[in-house]
Every structure is written in structure tokens, then in C-alpha cells.
Amino acid sequence: MAIASPSLLSLNSHVSSASSLHRSPHRAKPFSRRKSWLLVRARNKKTNSLSVIEAKISTDDVSEEDIVIVGAGIAGLATAVSLQRLGVRSLVLEQAESLRTGGTSLTLFKNGWRVLDAIGVGSDLRSQFLEIQGMVVKSDDGRELRSFTFKDEDESQEVRAVERKILLETLAIKLPSAAVQFSSGLARMERRENGKMLLELVDGTRLLAKIVIGCDGIRSPVAKWMGFSEPRYVGHCAFRGLGFYENGQPFEPRVNYVYGRGLRAGYVPVSPTKVYWFICFNSPSLGPKTIDPSVLKKQAKELVKNWPSELLNLIDLTPDETISKTPLVDRWLWPAISPPPSTGTTVLVGDAWHPMTPNLGQGACCALEDAVVLARKLANAINSGPTSVEDAMKSYGIERWPRVFPLTVRANLVGSLLQWENPVVCSVRNNVVIPKLVRLGPILEHTNFECEPSLKRQTSEVPKQQ
């Protein structure tokens, strides 16, 4: 069973008491809780949005920070850890009251593991999760169409399904206890004449930041402020869950895919007792939002009621708190049309910039890549003034765009192909394409990513802006 180490258990003591985490010891000026502006919580019936009205009273209670990271998900925590290993401090703002450790797991390929090794957490995670040896593809009647072994296709490949909860806790434990400030939702952003960013939080706190890094997910307020469009729904939804086998799960360490007509499923062992599963189905509209676990289980089982019984049993053994239903979305970063990932000294990382569908298993891996690339560029520029910092962010965008845009498009196309409904097309897929034409090696070439270990630097402060 994948369990947290004693050090992770100790994390709960300062993560759960989130309201006391406002500022790390090295910060010279504590956050003031004096209300310098008024929050009017008036609900707009049309937008259901929270109206925020500013009553300017004083600027004395504005706290100053060098680097503020918005969002304590995988991208935000990985960026903070990467910066810290390079000797650069940051403050992470998280709107939730604690680490958002719900949900299931995610599959990390070798590019993700190389980043985790580079920032010093790879070995902490490997011992808790099974290495996946290969994959098998079946039709919805249980017939095996093809099987692969990862090492046969790519000797350097490494695949593990990792619980999101444990990944976040492992990253967070590498940071000072007050480096993450919880209950800190972002209400408004404003660029000041000196180039600094004024961040106003929903509780009335105001911060001036020299650098802002948006790691706040697919519905990113930072991305919206920078002019990015909302992510686009791709026409598929997914049920997800994490089955628990008290006496040990029965599956071999491999990814299992089952393909039907307009419907597909997959499951993969995570640990000796846990198995992650998903069901992806076509849906022209999102339909009503449902969070009742019993309803979600019933809907998921109804989709695959005539499929192999091991999948149905897995759904039955899924704890309520791990099951979810989510729409799949992405955003295509068209050249010369989409905004760049940085403006001034504000920059985006991970899903906030390039949300992608999970069909290649690269969403989290690319977020980890973003984190180390940006951290290194910022650390190299940190002594050269704000212009150099802006240049570092532009360089980050130039380097990362050719990587993330093709992967976003490819993930979308793969998903569309796998969601075919036409019976003739599905027959060709199952009897010709998968058994005879597909080669796993070329399909996984996108997991090649070189990443050297992050090394500490002497400098830890962002230069003052004039």
C-alpha cells in the first residue's frame, strides 16, 4: 500500500492549520490583516461572480514579495521547489484551506521522472509506486488486440502511476513550512508603473510582487488577466477513480486499455493495493454537474455494463472520495494568434498556459518540465535586473512553445481517433490498425527530455526595480 512517510505525516500538522501560514521566517515584513479595501460579496445573477469593490484607504499595509507563485498544485509546488534548489525564494498562494489532495492518480513517463529526480524528489516517490512494465489493448468483448513491453520499445522508459495526493505532499515537504500561504484566493491583479504587480486577495490582503508565476490551473485567473481564452471542451468526459483492494490487487503491473465504440476505458495498478481507472465517453454537452459518488458510480457502471467484469468490480471497490466526473478540455496555442506565456514579469506554467487532454499522459509531465526550465532561466537572470528577468521569461516561452503546442494538438487528435463511433471504422481500428500497424516506440518519442540536477546558487533575492 502506498503510504506517506513519517515526514509526510508531520506535514499534515502545518498544512491543516493553514490559516496560520502567512509568511516564511526569512520575510522581513509580515502580512498586515488591516482591511485597506472593502469586499462587497454581491452575487450577480447572470454571472454568479463575486463583485469586489476597492475602497482605497492607505498603501501602508501592502506587503512586498520578490516572487509570488499563484497555485499550489503540481506546477506551483514544482516551480517553488525548483527555485529553492537554485537558491531563489518564493511565496506560493493557494486559494484552498490546505493542499488539494483529493482525486486519483496520474501516470508519469520518463520525462516526468527525470524532472522529479532533478529537483530531488524522485527517489522519495519511486519506493511507493509500482513500475509499470507494459500495456495491453483489448476490445470491449475482452479480446486482446495487442500487448507491448515498455523496455522492449525503449530501454530508458520509466512509467509509474502516482497518487496525486502523495506527489503534492512530497513536493510540499521540500519547502519551508510557511512557504505556502493557504486561504489566499486571488481577487485582482494590476501592473504598477514601476513594473511590479499588485495582487489583491479575497480576504483583503494586498501584495506587491516583482515576479508573478501563474500556476493556477485550467481556469487560471492569471491567464485570463493576460488575455487567454477559456479552455475549449473537446466533446468527451471522463469518469475517474482509485480502486482499493484491502487484501492486495490482482493485476499485473501494466496499463490495460479497453476500446469500444465512442467509449473507452483503462486501468493501471498504482501500488500493491490500489488501482487507478478511467472511462472516457462522448458527450455533445456537459450536462448537469453531479458530485454524488453513488450516482457517479452508477453512471460509470452503466456505460460499461457489458464489458469485462474486472472493470465493474474495480468500480465497486472505489472509495467515494476518489471518484469524479470531469469534462476534457484543451487550449491550442496558435502562433501569432495566442498570447505569449509572459507579459512583463508575469508568466504562466502548466495547465494555466497549455491545458491538454490526458490522451498522451503528458499534462503533469509537461508542467514539471515547465517548472525546471523556467526556474533555471529565472535563476540565471536574477542578478541582471528586471529587463533580464523579462528576457528570461520570453526565452522560456520560445523554448517551451515548440514542445507543448504539438503535444496539445497530438493529444487532442489521438483522443478523437480513439473515440470513434462508426462500427466499420472501429472494426478497422481493432483488426488492422492496433494489431498490425501501431508501434509503441515512435509513439513514446515525446517522452524524451533531458534534465540535469538543479544546483543551488548563492543569490536568493530578486534585484530591486527602480
Secondary structure, DSSP 8 states (H G I E B T S, - for coil): -----HHHHHHHHHHHSGGG----TT-SS-------S-----B-TTT--B--------STT-EEEEEEEE--SHHHHHHHHHHHHTT---EEE-SSSS----S-EEEE-HHHHHHHHHTT-HHHHHTTS----EEEEEETTS-EEEEEEHHHH-TT---EEEEHHHHHHHHHTTS-TTSEE-S--EEEEEE-TTS-EEEEETTS-EEEEEEEEE---TT-HHHHHTT----EEEEEEEEEEEEE-TT-----SEEEEEE-SSEEEEEEE-SSSEEEEEEEEE-SS--S----HHHHHHHHHHHTTTS-HHHHHHHHT--GGG-EEEEEEE----TTTS--SEETTEEE-GGGT----GGGS-HHHHHHHHHHHHHHHHHHHTTS-HHHHHHHHHHHHHHHHHHHHHHHHHHHHHHHHHT---HHHHHHIIIIIIIII--HHHHTGGG----------S--S-----
